[in-house]
């Protein structure tokens, strides 16, 4: 009679079956609590990192978007300039246009502050118009001075701005205008501003006068009359306005904010899920080793009447409970991590996208459910293969001692692994999906799954070859026993190998990617920083600039051989995307490579000369312009500049790690001739031979405007850039550390479980004369060999994954390329740490195994 037909034994009822299930579950956890805790901790770390990153990004993004929308108040549409400002002559036309209830003009300035690294957003408003569109942004004057909202020396600060600048109503505030200062009186606060929003408001006429923007506006907020069709009105208005302005809506601002940080946020979430993937493999190894060790118990239960489906549910229940407990713990830990990060570090996670807002963490139930499902679901998947093996095992064969390796025979089939590797390679050839490297991420996942699945076959080949190589050679008994075991039980060895492989390959891939990026940025900076001294009128904001007479004084300063000037300004080509940066600088059209870090071919010099002769502007675009706006070498286009559009030709493409949204460079002489703007923001000074930069700095500080200048030498700029880089990748470094910790947990749990399961084997070896020291040496060597093979394959797999990250994921996410660089020293340190820890773990686990009495160890075989 088959086991499934044994209905006479009382294992098919409700209460007895529940009691048996509870007994099996609690008995296993009581017998091996450390192994269960390690699996729970791995799942918890993965869920915690993913949930924390999601909470932080959502809190900062939502607060930043809400703060941005609050600036436009209750407006239905905004008319914005393609460049930072446009002529205010457009305002009366819009105010009198049929369908417009209120038109509110705004001058928006990011004003430079002396001694501050960040700029203050100053809004010049018409208080009478703004009261109907954005009443929260109207200043609240003191009762005794009700007309301060119209005063030319008054400014109103939000509570966050007052706290940041350490000023109170009635005090003076100094703001930068060019190289001079504008002194304004803090007349009060705002009617309402979001917590943490640093913004200031003043009369629009006063702002235009004080900051040299007479006749200029940034945008006009439109509130339409009731019943006006918004979409039709927008379409008609867009068709009638000049090309120098654009009509936008609130959803365009949300899209702009989303596009600005989307790639960064998604990449952080994917990196956080790496830890969860490694945790899933720990659940797999925990369950696989548990099933192998309990094969005789399960077979006996099958003989007593337990059905296959019931046994399958039991093993899946054990794995799912590990995942559920880990996911719940991870959600709590992730919430705490997000709250701490927002409190101490802010919401940008090093990316610099959401500055100037004060975000607070809020429990996100949908995200919590998603990450709980991920944690428990991935643990369920990790338990599926062991559960199927337990259910399929024939009771008669499973009751026999030594049948453990047959349970893993299916893992040795190479075809599923090869299919995953092939499919992963094919996915790398596909373009991005919705502007994201979706197929690149899938390729990485498939390569990891394929590499781990292929480990039993690789282990069998490697250790069998090593055993054959050792035949006929004089090696010790320890080495002989180790090679014999590893060559003949590759399935059990592969479980330990998979833990090492998954953690080490991901560590290698992330380390190579980050190192390649860092070295590429450093090389890029060295190519850009060809001058001896760099001078800026302000490190941030839009109101710090140097006038022509100040530029001449810099050029004529003692010790200065040549001065090259630069002017940058925003340029909005797509309302739903962040603005690109228009950079005007001295570029030799015949040899642009002397100034720009060019990549790829250039437009031939005769073609550039012909374009200039035809009154076309030669421009050089960054890689992001190629990916986002589809610019191509030699392409003709119309470049909006100073309220008009001018024909231009793409003369080359250059590498830019500073501006993810894109940048366009043109000759400074062309920009000044067409725009009439003769001010510059930066100067690169080449010094005379033998002149000390400190001497030149001292001379420049004595100029009438010298106190407003900031000086940097190339080494200082490189150091600052790399510091910002390291801060931006701080979360990546944290994830690498977590991957190492989880990998060590996996190595410890796997070797500990396998060593304890081999107590009978060690007892038999002790019977035939093998000493405890030899067994311990055997375990240490076995752990070292397994870890070495896992790291060798993990290094190869990690290197392949790093190629995908460097040459596919990063260009498709951030629109820049980089050169491959191998961090040999760091990888060697991590490899040595894993190797030593694996040997030590196997040795420590062996101490417990050999401490068991010899008769007790082999009693089950009698």
ABEGO torsion letter per residue (X at the ends): XBAAABAABBAABAAAAAAAAAAAAAAAAAABAAAAAAAAAAAAAAAAAAAAAAAAAAAAAAAAAAAAAAAAEABABBBBBABABBBAAAAAAAAABBGBABBBBBBBBBBBBBGBABBBBBBBBBAAAAAAABAAABBBBBAABAAAAABAABBBBBAAAAAAAGBBBGBBBBBBBEABBBBBBBAEBBABBBBGBBBBBBBAAAAAAAAGABGBBABBBBBBBBGBBAAAAAAAAAAABBAABBBBBAAAAAAAAAAAAAAAAAAAAAAAAAAAAAAAAAAAAAAAAAAAAAAAAAAAAAAAGBBAAAAAAAAAAAAAAAAAAAAAAAAAAAAAAAAAAAAAAEAAGGAGAABGBBBBBBBBAAAAAAAAAAAAAAAAAAAAAAAAAAAABBAAAAABBGAAAAAAAAAABAAAAAAAAAAAAAAAABBBBGGBBAAAAAAAAAAAAAAAAAAAAAAAAAAAAAAAAABGBBBBAAAAAAAAAAAABAAAAAAAAAAAAAAAAAAAAAAAAAAAAAAAAAAAAAAABABABBBBABABEAABBBBAAAAAAAAABBGBABBBBBBBBBBBABAABBBBBBBBBBBBAABAAAABBBBEBBBBAAAAAAAAAAGBBBBBBBAAAAAAAGBBBGBBBBBBBGGBBBBBBBAEBBBBAABAAEBBBBBAAAAAAAAGBABBABBBBBBBBGBBAAAAAAAAAABAAAAABBBBBAAAAAAAAAAAAAAAAAAAAAAAAAAAAAAAAAAAAAAAAAAAAAAAAAAAAAAAGBBAAAAAAAAAAAAAAAAAAAAAAAAAAAAAAAAAAAAAAAAAAAGBBBBBBBBAAAAAAAAAAAAAAAAAAAAAAAAAAAABBAAAAAAAAX
